[in-house]
Amino acid sequence: MAPPRGLLLYGPPGTGKTLLARSLAANLGVHFVPLAGGELLTQNMGEGELQLAEAFEEARRLAPSILLLDEVDAIGTSRSGPDAAADGRLLASLLSLMDGVGAADGAAPVFVVGTTNRPEALDPALRRPGRFDREVHMG
């Protein structure tokens, strides 16, 4: 069985999801690369995807590292249903980048941690093996 590559922390606001991710990096002695999903939505066309790619590149460069995608539901909303994202480019970029992360060819690993208040709104592709392999409810 392969080790997990991503962790989804979910629960109500104020339960310490972001703090836990930061503490995890500190306790493991690895680099911490934070990125807020909501900030990516305020960018001009193409800038959000570029900022997302740059965060993943920084995490790879600093590996071993933890890349925090805070409020991942802002960019990872399901592509179907009533809350469907109007623009799926950020989600497509995120899915592609998450597929390319991990320890390959002896490289140091990048572990992705996502936080959300609304796990039910996430696209199912984000929650499949190889992306957010583990989920922890914080309540």
C-alpha positions as CSV (number, residue, x, y, z in Angstrom):
1,M,0.0,0.0,0.0
2,A,1.4,3.4,-1.0
3,P,1.8,6.1,1.6
4,P,-0.8,8.9,1.6
5,R,0.0,11.9,-0.5
6,G,-2.7,14.3,0.7
7,L,-4.8,15.1,3.8
8,L,-8.1,16.9,3.9
9,L,-9.0,18.6,7.2
10,Y,-12.6,19.6,7.4
11,G,-14.9,21.0,10.0
12,P,-16.5,24.2,11.2
13,P,-14.6,27.5,11.2
14,G,-12.4,28.0,14.2
15,T,-11.6,24.4,14.8
16,G,-7.8,24.7,14.2
17,K,-7.5,23.2,10.7
18,T,-4.9,25.7,9.5
19,L,-3.1,25.7,12.8
20,L,-2.8,21.9,12.7
21,A,-1.3,21.9,9.3
22,R,1.3,24.6,10.3
23,S,2.1,22.6,13.5
24,L,2.5,19.4,11.6
25,A,5.1,21.0,9.4
26,A,6.9,22.5,12.4
27,N,6.9,19.2,14.3
28,L,8.2,17.3,11.3
29,G,10.8,19.9,10.6
30,V,9.8,20.4,7.0
31,H,9.1,23.5,5.0
32,F,5.6,24.9,5.0
33,V,4.1,26.5,1.9
34,P,0.7,28.1,2.5
35,L,-1.8,29.2,-0.2
36,A,-5.3,30.5,0.3
37,G,-7.8,29.2,-2.3
38,G,-9.9,32.4,-2.0
39,E,-7.0,34.5,-3.1
40,L,-6.7,32.6,-6.3
41,L,-10.3,33.5,-7.3
42,T,-9.6,37.3,-7.1
43,Q,-6.8,37.1,-9.7
44,N,-7.2,38.1,-13.3
45,M,-7.6,35.3,-15.9
46,G,-4.7,33.0,-15.8
47,E,-3.0,34.6,-12.8
48,G,-4.7,32.2,-10.3
49,E,-3.4,29.2,-12.2
50,L,0.1,30.7,-12.4
51,Q,0.1,31.4,-8.6
52,L,-1.1,27.8,-7.9
53,A,1.6,26.3,-10.1
54,E,4.2,28.5,-8.5
55,A,3.2,27.3,-5.0
56,F,3.6,23.7,-6.1
57,E,7.0,24.5,-7.7
58,E,8.1,26.2,-4.4
59,A,7.0,23.2,-2.4
60,R,8.9,20.9,-4.7
61,R,12.0,23.1,-4.5
62,L,11.9,23.2,-0.7
63,A,10.9,19.5,-0.3
64,P,10.4,17.8,2.0
65,S,7.5,20.1,2.5
66,I,3.9,20.5,3.3
67,L,1.8,22.5,0.9
68,L,-1.3,24.0,2.5
69,L,-4.3,24.7,0.3
70,D,-6.4,26.6,2.8
71,E,-10.1,26.9,1.8
72,V,-9.6,24.4,-1.0
73,D,-13.4,24.4,-1.6
74,A,-12.9,27.9,-3.2
75,I,-11.2,26.3,-6.1
76,G,-12.2,22.7,-5.8
77,T,-15.9,23.0,-6.0
78,S,-17.7,20.1,-7.8
79,R,-18.1,20.5,-11.5
80,S,-21.7,19.3,-11.3
81,G,-24.6,20.0,-9.1
82,P,-26.1,23.2,-7.7
83,D,-22.7,24.6,-6.5
84,A,-20.9,23.9,-9.8
85,A,-17.9,26.1,-10.4
86,A,-18.5,28.6,-13.2
87,D,-14.8,28.3,-14.2
88,G,-13.2,24.9,-13.9
89,R,-9.7,26.0,-15.0
90,L,-8.4,26.3,-11.5
91,L,-9.8,23.0,-10.5
92,A,-8.3,21.4,-13.6
93,S,-4.9,22.9,-12.8
94,L,-5.1,21.7,-9.2
95,L,-6.0,18.2,-10.2
96,S,-3.1,18.1,-12.7
97,L,-0.6,19.5,-10.2
98,M,-1.7,17.1,-7.4
99,D,-1.1,14.2,-9.8
100,G,2.5,15.4,-10.3
101,V,3.4,15.8,-6.6
102,G,5.0,13.2,-4.4
103,A,8.3,11.5,-4.1
104,A,9.4,10.3,-7.6
105,D,12.8,9.1,-8.5
106,G,14.2,9.5,-5.0
107,A,13.1,13.1,-4.8
108,A,12.0,14.4,-1.4
109,P,8.2,14.3,-0.9
110,V,5.6,17.1,-1.0
111,F,2.6,16.4,1.2
112,V,-0.6,18.4,0.3
113,V,-3.0,19.4,3.1
114,G,-6.3,20.9,2.2
115,T,-8.7,22.6,4.6
116,T,-12.4,23.2,4.1
117,N,-15.6,24.0,5.9
118,R,-17.7,22.2,3.2
119,P,-16.2,18.8,2.2
120,E,-19.5,17.9,0.5
121,A,-19.0,20.7,-2.1
122,L,-15.6,19.3,-3.3
123,D,-15.3,17.7,-6.6
124,P,-15.1,13.9,-6.2
125,A,-11.8,13.9,-8.2
126,L,-10.1,15.7,-5.4
127,R,-11.0,13.0,-2.9
128,R,-9.8,10.0,-4.9
129,P,-6.6,8.0,-4.1
130,G,-3.4,9.9,-4.9
131,R,-4.9,13.3,-4.1
132,F,-6.5,13.7,-0.7
133,D,-6.0,10.1,0.5
134,R,-7.0,10.8,4.1
135,E,-9.7,12.9,5.6
136,V,-9.9,14.1,9.2
137,H,-13.0,15.8,10.7
138,M,-12.1,18.5,13.1
139,G,-15.0,19.4,15.3
